[in-house]
Amino acid sequence: MSYEAIAILMFSSMMLLLMTGQRVFAAIGFVAVVSAFFLYGTGGSELGFTASMKLMKWYPLLTLPMFVFMGYVMSESRIADDLYRMFHVWMGPINGGLAIGTIALMVLISAMNGLSVAGMAIGATIALPELLKRNYDKIMITGVIQAGSSLGILVPPSVVLVLYAMIARQPVGQLWLAGVFPGLLMAFLFIVYVAVRCRLQPHLGPALKDDELNIPMAEKMRLLRAGLLPVFIFVTMMVPFVNGWTSLVESSALGAVSAFVVACLRGRMSREVFENSMRKTLGISCMFMWIILAALAFGAVFDGLGAGRALENLFVGQLGLNPWVIIILMQLSFLLMGTFLDDTAMLVIVAPLYVPLVKALGFDLVWYGVLYTITCQIAYMTPPFGYNLFLMKAMAPPSISIIDIYRSVIPFVFVMVLALIMVMVFPEIALWLPDYVYNK
């Protein structure tokens, strides 16, 4: 059997196992280890063990539990609630102000957690009921929460970019810094869209009534101080890293300790909060470690088969496609797979094929990691089976139907596609900050 046929058999076997409902890491790891055994004999059966040793020696992986713990402390201790109350008071006087504040809230939640589901949970449980109570259009605000929560996998500390860094063998710090400006750009475009639409159609996002805004300045300043605490934590974590005073792992530890101390000082660090944060951190960290382990094993077999070189020869040699056409086709394939797979599964399945090809075409792998992440965000929100769509349906009140949720994401998907095109045309949006920090 040819190497190409073996690669196709591995890929199809993996997809078949995923369709049966098996866990992603189990399906991918099983195919990798069994294929290695039949290809290389008894020595191949040690592939999984070798991958685990490589994973255990990857020092930057320590950032993963630190940042996840920081995010869950902020969420479980309800410190994130203060953010929304601050935006409610300070942004309420303008049309669409609370929706704009919700997007800003999502950016800050993303900078504390790195997972889209955290922003979705906070937005659906805190922001959505308040916005509905104040007569905001349910379709618009449903889209706002879904679009804003998707920033969690792009704005650092993105857990998805940690996984990409391991598979593509790229520095996590550079990838996180590369996600800063594209994430802020996307958030800015969301805000512009909401502001313009609410200016043209004020009934979609009415300003708060005078009696709701009649709050003493002392109370406003108190809420401002409380709401800015998460910003203080993020600054405490990122400034030393950007200036080269601490390593990435040390900065993640600073963030985790800062969140814990703030929760204690505000009297919100109970035994229950601590246990819940630790338990959820352990669950998320173990899940991603299993996925990375399976990805390393699967990628090792694929590299040995030369599947990446075969794909390069097909697109460039036989079909003679332009490198940019190939990149666009890759992004379209992510959009298609995103209708039935989550971001980690997509990355693990195609990274062994795409990453070597992107490198051979002469593109920057850090830049491509940002493109992949933005495309995952779009795929999360693309009907009929976008991941965020069903999360929203599970958390939204009964008055919001699945049709409402589908309609709500359409304008935001176009905004995200615009952001993707901008990052593709102007790579410096993603690459300037990591180049500046690492070349100082």
Secondary structure by P-SEA (a helix, b strand, c coil): ccaaaaaaaaaaaaaaaaaacccaaaaaaaaaaaaaaaaccccccaaaaaaaaaaaacccccaaaaaaaaaaaaaaaaaaaaaaaaaaaacccccaaaaaaaaaaaaaaaaccccaaaaaaaaacccaaaaaaacccaaaaaaaaaaaaaccccccccaaaaaaaaaacccaaaaaaaaaaaaaaaaaaaaaaaaaaaaaccccccccccccccccaaaaaaaaaaaaaaaaaaaacccccccccccaaaaaaaaaaaaaaaaaaaccccaaaaaaaaaaaaaaaaaaaaaaaaaaaaaaaaaaaaaaaaaaaaacccccccaaaaaaaaaaaaaaaaccccaaaaaaacccccaaaaaaacccaaaaaaaaaaaaaaaaccccccaaaaaaaacccccccaaaaaaaaaaaaaaaaaaaaaaaaccccccaaaaaaaac
